[in-house]
């Protein structure tokens, strides 16, 4: 099952000839990175129509928003909507060949039973399979879980709220209280909050805040806010394959490469683009303008998840130009995700 970040507009209905020509344009552009002209389509794909007929179909597809053309060229290139149509209606089966699956599976079986080693291997294998930059995050709970809380007095009405999450992430927030609270009362309040919230997440915080009075309600409100921030969902990130995107013409500009590197290296920033509700076996595809992360407009992100028990999950994905081989990337992400799920659950004894 595929999911998307957003659907910019309803996909148009196409006739058989339009579908064939759109499919050929996208295949050709993925292969060459050059605008596609009608003569090239007729010659290379042996279309049983004249170049004039193809030109008419290309113009119609452009009017529908599926193709566009650079102002310096008569050839067409796919739009984000064109790629979306391709993925949902024209793309071939997104499965890796059996021989590749066997090879990758054997590599994992030979690796040490160490989560870090598996994560590095997964990033390396995924980059090679997709020939794009690959992302693999460490497994953690899908939602932030509180391990410890402490309210540290700063002034009579100001405290520093410190929350330690499962996995070791530490969040801090200054809170201005409506009433002064002495150190002993603050220590007692912190202990009560820990008793109620240890091992729980933002839903429990929200429920407790609904019935609490100041100053507990003010501390709980601040805690709810920080748990909803991307920093609370930050993960360790393993990545590989920068050399593949550096070889693509879309990444000749240094700022484009910098945006991808910042995403790969920053777990907090990555948390902003990872899909929240993603079921096992689902693949999330965000194309160009569909991104929530503005610097990645012009890139595509293909993400899947792997999982262990009790809601502990990680993500695997690839980042590359919108002109990526989607079938190949989706098949690679899906397979590496399934391997990681099997490995994690084997270690857990499931």
N, C-alpha and C positions, 0 to 999 in steps of 0.2 A: 504494500500500500504506500502511495506517495502522498505527502502533504506539501503545502506551499505556504510561504510567509503571508502572502496576500494575493488575491486575484485582481489585477488592475482593472479588468473589464471582462465581460462575458466573452467566452471564446466563440468566434464566428463559425457558422456552418459552411463547409466547403464541399464542392463537387469533387468527383474522382480525379479529374485532370488537375485541378488546383492542388489537391492533396499531393499528387505525384510530383508536381513541379516544386511545391514548397519543400517536400522531402529532399528532392535533388539539390535545391539551393542550399539547404542546411548542411547536407552531407559534403557538398563541394566547399562551402565556406569553412567548415570545421577542418577540412583537409588542407586548404590552401591559405586561409586568412586573407584572401583577395576577393573583392566584389565580384559577383557572379553575373555573367552576361548570357543572353539568350542563346547565342551561337555555341558557347561552351557547353551549355546544358544539352542541347540537341546532339552535339557531337559525342560528348563523354558518356551520356546516359542513354543514348540511342532512343530518344523520345520520338514516337511515331507522329510528330507534328512538325510544322515549319517553324523557323525562328520567329516569324511574324506572330504566329499563334502563341508562342511562348512569351513574347514581349507583351502581348495583350493580357495574358494570365498574370505575368509579373506585375503589371500595372494594377490589376484588380487586387492582387494580394497586398500591394502597397497601400491601396485605398482602405483595405480592411485593417491596416495597422500591423500586419505580420512581417512585412519587409520594409526596408528603407534603402536609400542610396546616398552615398557620399556626394557632395556637390561637385566634386572633381571627376566623378566616374559615372558611366552609364550602367554599370553593374549594380546589382542589389545585394544587400546584406540582411540577415535576420534581425528583427527587433526582439526585445525581451518577451513580448507577447508571442512572436513567432516561435521562439524556443519553447515557451510554455505549451503552445499547441503541439509542437513536435513531441515533447515528453509525454503528454497525456493522450495523444491520438496516433502518432506515427512511429514512435521509437520502437526498435526491435527489442526482443527479450533481453532484460538486464541481468544476465547470468554469466558468470565466468565459465570458461571451458573446463571440463572435468580435470584435465591434466594440470591446469594451473591451480585448481583447488587442492589437488593431491600434493603438489609441491609445497604450497604455503602451509598446509596442515602439517606436513612432515617437519617443516622448519620450527613450528611451534612445539611439536612433540619433543624435538631435540633440545629445546631451550631449557634453561634452569627454571625450577619452580619458584620464580621470583616475580612479583607483580611488576616491578620496575623493568625487568628484562622483557617481559611480555609487552609492556607498553611501548618500549623502544622498538621492539621487533614489529609490533603492529603498525607503528608510524612508518617505519622503513618499508615494510611490505606493501602497505596501502599506497605510498608515494610511487613505488615502482609499478604497481598494477595500473594506477590511474594516470601516471605521468603528470601529476599535479602535486601541489603542496598538500601534505597530509597532516591532520590534527588528531590526536588521541588524548583524551583526558583521563586522569586517574578516577577510579570508582569512588563515589561518595553518595550520600543520601541525596535524593532529588530535592529535598527541602532542608533548609538549615535546621539543625537540631542542637538544642542548648545543652552544654555540659556543665557550665558554672556561670554564676552571676555575682557581681559585687558592685555596690554603690559606694564610691570613695568621696568623702567630704572635701570640697574645695573652699567653700564659704558657707555661711549660715543657710543660704537658700540655693546654693549651686553645688551640684555633685557631678562626678564623672562616672557614668555607667559603663562598666566593662563586662562584656559577654564573651565567654569562651565557647566555641562551637565544637561539635563532634568533628574530628579531623584536625583540630588545632587552630583554626582561624580565630583571631581575636578582633572583636569589634569594640569601638569606644564611641561614646556620645556624651557631650556636655548637656546637662539638664538643669534648667532653672525652675525651682520649685515655688509654689505659691505660698508656702508656709515654711518657716525655719525648722530644721530637724537636727538634733544633736547627734554626735558620733555613735553613741550607744544605740539610739533608736534606729539609726540608719543601718548599723550592723545587724540588728534583730530583723529589720525589714528585708535585708538582703538574704538572710538565712531562710526566711519564710518563702521568699520568691524562688529560691533554689529548690526547696522542698516541693513546691508546686510545679515547677517548670523543668527540672532536670530530665533530660531524655525526651523533651517535647519540642514542638516547633511553634511557628507563628500563629497557628489556629488556636493553640492553647493559651498563648499570650493574649490574643484578642478576646477570647472568652473570659479570662480572668479579669481583664481590664474593664469589661462591661459591668462588673459588680463591685469594683474596687473604688475606694475613695482616695483623695489626696493624702499623702504624697505618692502612695503606691500606684494610683491610676496614671500619674504623670510619668513615673519611671516605666510603667508598662507601655504607655503610648510611645515613649522614645524607643523602647526595645522593639516594638512592632515595626516602627519606621526603619530601623537599621537592619532588621531581619529581611525586610522587603527590598533592600538595596542590592545591586549587583555584587558588591564585595562579599556579601553573605553567601553567595553562590559560586565564588571563585574556586577554581580547581587547578591542580598541577597539570601542566600542559606539556605533552611530548609532540614534537613536530619533526618533519623531514620533507625533502623534496623541493627545497628552495631552488635548486639548480634547474628543475623542470620549468618553473614559471619564468625564471630569468631568461630562458631561451625563447619565450613567446614574444611576438612583436607587441602585444598589448602591454607588456611590462618594460618597455624601453624607457619610459619616464620614471625617474627615481622616486617621485612621490607615490606612484602606484605600488612599487615594491615596498616602500616604507610602510604604507598602510597595511599591507598584508603581514609584514614582519611584526608590526605592533600588535595586530590581532593574535598572531600565533604565540607571541611571547608574554602576553598579558592575560592571565587567567580571569581577572576582573572584567576586562573589556570583552573577552570571549564569552563570558556569562551573559552579556547583553544581546548576543546574537544567537546563542543556542536556544533551540525551541524548548519551551517548558513542557507542554503536554505531548509527549512522543511515546507511543506504545511500542512494545517489543515487535521487531520486524518491520516497523514503519521507517520510511526514508523521507526526510524533509529536504526539499529543494527550494532555495531562494535564488532568483535570477535577477542580476542587475539592480534595477530600481525597486525590486521587491524587498531589498534589505532594510533592516532596522539600523544598520551601521553605515552611515553615509559615506565614509571613505571607501567602502567596498562596492559602490555603484560602478558598474562595468565589470564586476566579477560575479561568479556564481559560487554558491556554497551548497554542498551535498552532505547531509549529516544523518547518521543513524545512531542507535544506542545499543549498549550491551548492559546486561544486568545480573546482579546476584540476588541475594535474599533481602527481605525486609526493606524494599525500596531503594537499595544501594545500586546506583547505575553510573555508567560512564558514557562518553560520546566518542564516536569515530567519524571523521569527515574529511573532505577534500575541498580546497579552495583553488580556483583557477579562473581564467577568462570565461566570459559567457559562451565563447566559442569552444566549449569543452566537449569531449565525447561523453555525453550524458549516460548512455547505456553502459559503457565501460565503467564510469565512475560510480554509478548507482550499484552495479553488480559487485564492484570491489568493496564499497562501503558495507553493503549488506553481508557479504561473506566474512569480512574481517570482524564485523560486529557479532556475527553468529559464533565465530571461533572464540572470541573473547568471552562471550557469555558461557560457552561450554567450559572454558578454562577456569573462570571465576567460580562457577558452580561446582566444578570438580574439587577445587581447593576447599570450598565450604562443606563438602561432603554430601552434596545433593545429587 
